[in-house]
Amino acid sequence: MLAVLALGTFAVGTDGFVLAGLLPAIAADLDVPVAVAGQLVTLFAVTYAISAPVVAVVTARWNRRAVLLGAQLVFAAGMLAQAMGESMTVVAVGRAVAAVGASAYAPTASSVASALAPPERRGRALATVLGGLTLATVLGVPLGVLLSGWGSWRTTLLVVTALGVVAALGTVVVPPVRLPVADPRSRLTVLRRPGVLTTLLTTMMTMAGAFTVYTYLSELLSPVAAGGTLGVLLFVYGAAGVAGNTAAGRLTDRHGARAVVVVALASLSVLLLAWPAARLHLVAATALLLLWGALGWMFSAPQMHRLIETVPDAAPVALGWSSSATYAGTALGSLLGGVVLDVAGAAWLGPVGAAACALALGLVVLPRRRAARAAQSSPAASLASASRT
């Protein structure tokens, strides 16, 4: 069953990630600048972030299997419109429709996986479902780039459309799960619970940092890679991401989610700073993509686990907000990256992305330190210290 959910996230993830390798071809075909074509990523992400909580309310009382099926069919319809579109407007509309389907699918898949897994294996269950996203970077993205070379970027999107249809058919094996229903007011109330907004903001800033760079990876690597070489480099990044995501699930169950998140964010903050130099040398770029994939993809599963630990009684609602935060960050990153590309050039994408990840790290580390200092200065702590002396 988890494999079916992973297949669905693979389809969604392939669409989300594959544009990084297709932007030059899309821009040329639709006669727009690369930075403008990159805003298709922004559009998808903004639509996803807005529609996720709305779709969650509308489908709250639906059987989860029905939600998964409908979501994939809407996603496939949007993908077909993108593949057949002859203008930027039609492609953009198709992208928005696909985003609505994706916004219903991904949080539902995560909620079902979390609900069906025992607590001690929840981290691995989430990592399995999220593994569809990382597998999309391993197979979907580089194969998409290769397909666009053999046919066109439209060929790639048609293949993604077919994946969505297959994922829809696969939902028949998912148990007819019903999760607790939260009314719209309680969905907003979750945001006022301690730690929730900080966790969501951490997710948003991390994705902003990553997608400032990833969206325009073809431009960033243009000094050393294009075509087939770019596909190989994306495969390296994705393969490392699968390893990192798999390790993250086990490390989260063993050492706790916060520790894994801190390692991932600290690594991202340092690694993205190296892009101005690494982009000029193929070996350095390959090594950096390997490390970025392995350590960066350690973030998602433990971050979701942190959110579930924060509000265990409202996990489906919280995961819906997490998806919105993820794609709000993706939108911010792709928009910011487009501005950086136009104003300062590709070399500055890495440092700007690193700054966003460093802010995310601060959101994880600083509240814990303030809480520790407050505990030490509390009357109870003072009495305990006096009793020891």
N, C-alpha and C positions, 0 to 999 in steps of 0.2 A: 504494500500500500504506500509506504514512504517513497518507493521508487517511482510510482505514478505521480505523486506530488512533485517529486524532483524533476520529472519529465516536463511537467507544466511550468515550473520555474525556469527550466532550461529554455523553453520556447520564449517566455517573457524576457529572460535575460539575454538571449541571442539578439532580440530586437533592440534591447536597451544598450547593448555594448557594441554591436556590429557596426554602427554608424561611425565609430572612431576610425575604422579602416576604409569606409566608403565615402566620406565627406568630399574628397577631391572629385570623385566621379559624379556624385550627385550634384555638386556645385557646377561642374562643367555641363552636365546634361540639362539642368534647369536654368542655366545661364545666370547664376548668382555667385557672389564671393563665398569663399570657404567659411568665413566667419558668419555669414548669413545662413548658410546651410547648417552650420553648427547649432543655430537656434531651433532646429527641429528637435534636438535633444532637450533644449530648454522647454519647448512646447509640451513634449511628452511628459517631462518631469513636473511642470506646473499643473497640467491637467490631472496627472496622477495624484499629486498632493492635495488638490482641491476635491477631487471626486472620491478619494478613499473614504473619508468620514461620511460623506453623503451616501455613498453606496452601502456602507456599513449599516446606516440607519434604515435605509429602504429594505435591505435584505435581512434585517436582524432576526426575523421570525422564520426565515426560510431554512429548509434542510440544507446543511453545508454542502452536500453532494450536488444539489441543484445549483447552488451558487457557483461552485467550481465549474460545472458544465456550462452554465450561461456565460460566465466570465471568459472562458476560452473561446466560445463561439463569437462573442463580441470582439475579442482580441483578434481572431482570425479574419473577421470582416474588415476591421481596420487595417490589418496588414495587407489584405488584398487591394484595398483602395490605394494604399501607398504604392504598391508595386505597379499598379496600372495608371497612376496619376501622371498626367502630362504637364502639369504646372505646379509651381510651389504651393499654390493655394489648395489644390486637390490633395497633394501629398501631406500638407499640414493637417487638413481635416481628417484624413485617414489616420494620421499619427495620433490625433486627439482621441479618436474612437478606440484605437488600440490601447491607449493609456487608460481609458475607463475600464476596459476589460481586465487589463493587468492590475489595476488598483483593487479590483474585486478579488482577483485570484490569489495574489501573493500573501496578503495578510490572512486570508481564509485558510490557505494551505499551511501556514505557520501555526495558526490556532488549532487546526485539526491535529497536526503532528504533536503539538504540545499537550493537547488533551488526551491523546491516545497513549502517550509514552509515560512510563512510571517516572516519578521525580528524579530518581538517581540516573536515569538515562535520557532526561529531557534535553540536555546539552547536545548529545549525539543525534537525537531525533531532529532538532532544529538544524544542526549542521548538515544532516542528510538532505533535508529539503532545500536549504540554502546551497547545498552542493550542486543543485541544478544551475544556479547562477554562476558558480565558479566553473562548472563544466562547460557552460556557454562560452566562457572566455577561452577555454582550452580548445574546444572543437568548433563551436558556433562562429566565433569571431574570425579565426584564421581561415576556416573553410568558407566563410562568407566572403572574405577578401579574395580567396582563390576562385570561388564561383563567379564573382564579379569580373575577374580577369578572363575567364572562359566565356562568359555570357555578358552580363551587365549587372549593375547594382540591383536592377529589377529582378533578375534571376534569384539573387540572394533573398530578397524579401518574399518572393513566391515560395521558396523553400521554407522560410519561417512561417508563412501562412499554413503550409501543410503540417508543420510541427504542431501548430495550434489546434488543428483539426484532430490529429492523432491524440494529443493530450486530452481533448474534450471526450473522445471515445473511451480513453482510459479511465475516466472518472467512474465508470460502472463498478469498478472494484473497490471504490472508497466506501467505507461504512456510512450509513445515513446518520451522521452525527448531528445532534442538536446541542448547541452551547447556550449558556445562560444569556437571556436577552436583557440588554441595557437600554433604557429609554434615552432620548437625546440629551436630557438634562444631566443624567448620570455620566454620559460620555464626556461632557464638559467638566463635570465635577472631578473626574479622574485627573484632569490637568492640574487641579489645585492640590492634589496629594503630594506630600513631601518627596522630593527627589525626582518626580516625573518630568517636569519641565526641563530640569538640568540635564537629565538623561537624554531627552529628545533633542535638546539643543546641541549636546555632544555629538549625537548621530548626524544632525544637519551639518555641523561645521566639518566633521570628518569627510562626509560625502562631498561637500563643497570643495575641500582641499583636493580630494582624489580626482574629481571630475573637471576641475580647472585644468588639470594636466591630461587626463585620459581622453577627454573628448577630442582634443587636438593632437593626439599622439602621432598621427600621420605627418602633421606639420613639424612637430618636435623632432621626429626621427628622420626628417627629409635629408639631412646631410649624409646619413649612412644607410638608409633603407627605403625601399619602395617596392610595390608589387609583391612578388613571392617572398622577398627578404622580410618585408613588413609582416607578412603572414606568419613566417617562422618566429619572428620576435614576439608577436602576439600569442603564439602557441606557447612559447617559453613562459611568458607572463601568466597565462591561464593555467598551465600545468603546475607551476609553483603555487598558484592560488588554490587549486584543488588540494594540494598537500597541506597548505597552511590552514584551510578551512577544516580539513579532517583532523589535523592536530589540535585545532582550537576547541573542537567539541570534547575531545578527551581531556585536554588541559583544563577546560572549564569545569568538568565534572570532578577533576582531581584537585585543582588548586584554587578554584573560585573564579567567577567571571571578571571581577574587577582587576585582578592581577594580569589576566590575559589582555584585557583592554588597554591597560597602561603600557604593556610591552608593545602592543601593536601601534598605538598612537606615538609613542616615543620613537619607534623605528621609522614610521612614516614621516615624522617631523624632520628627521635627519636625512633620510634617503631622498626625499623630493628636492632638498637643497642641492643635491649633487647633479641635477639634470643639466645645468648650463655647460658643465665640462663633459659629462658622460655622453651627451647627444652628438658629440663630434667624433667619437670613436666607437666602432661597432662592438668590440669586445667589452668596453666599459658599459655601453648601453645594454647589452645582453645581460651582464652581471647585475646591473641595477634593476632591470625588469624582473630578474629571477628573485632578488631580495624583496622587491616591492610586492610582487605577487604573493610570496610565501608569508611575509610578515603583515602586509596590509590586509589580506583576506582572513587574518586571525581576528579581525575586529567584529564582524557582523553577528556571528552566533553568540559569543559571550555578552555582547551589548543587548541583544534581545533577552538573554537569560537574566541580565541585571534588571531589565524592565519588568519581567515576570516576577522576580523576587521582590521588587518594590511594591507591586500591586497584584499579588497572586489571586485575589478575588475578582479582579477585572482584567485578566490577561488578554482576552480577545479584543477588548476596547483599546487597551494600551498598545497592542501590536498593530492595530489599525492606525493609531496616531504615529507609531514608529515608521510605518510605511510612508505616511505623509511627510514625516521629517526627513526620511531618506531621499525622497524625490524632491522635496523643497531644497535640500542640499545639492542634489544633482542639478536642478535648475539654476541655482545660484552659481555653482561651479562652472557650468557650461556657458552661462552668460558672462561671468567674470573672465573666464578664459578667452572668450571672443573679444572682449575689450582689451585684455592684455595683449593678445595676438596682434590686434590692429594698432595699438598705441606704442607698445614697447618691444614686440617681437616674441618669437617662440621661446627664446632663451629664458625669459622671465616667468614662464608658466610654472616651472618647478618651485622657485622661491615663494611665489604667491600662494601656491598650494600648500607648501610647508608651513607658512604662517597660519593658515586656517587650521591645519592639523595640530599645531602647537596650541592654539586657542582651545581646541577640543580637549587636549591633554590637561590644560589648566582647569577646565571644568570638572574633570574627574579627580584630579589630585588636590586642588585647593580646598574644596568643601570638607574633605576628610581631615585635612590638617587643621582647619578652623574648628571642626568638631572635637578633635583631639585636644587642642589648646583650651577650648571651653570646658571640657571634662576635667582637665588638670586644674583649672582655676575655680571649679565649683566647690561649694562648701563641703560636699561629701568627700571630694578628693582631698581637701585640706585636712578634714578629720582623719581620713585614712593615713595621710602622711604623718600627722601628729602621733597617731597611735603606734606607727612603726618606729618613731623615734623615742 
